């Protein structure tokens, strides 16, 4: 998957995850992209644990994997920030 596809997937996943976790007001476009890309890696690890593949292209399955990882990342950040 090319760098442009990673940026697009990261932006979409990060934006959707920030909307779902109510952190969109505190995050900008660059933070959404970074959260989405890191979330794709986290989601890939989670899916590999269950025997499935990670994010491998610009498709709905990869968006789901990146979204799953982004939600986990934001939830961990909120938990660490609240302590």
Secondary structure, 3 states (H helix, E strand, C coil): CCHHHHHHHHHHHHHHHHHHCCCHHHCCHHHHHHHHHHHHHHHHHHHHHCCCCCCCCCCHHHHHHHHHHHHHHHHHHHHHHHC
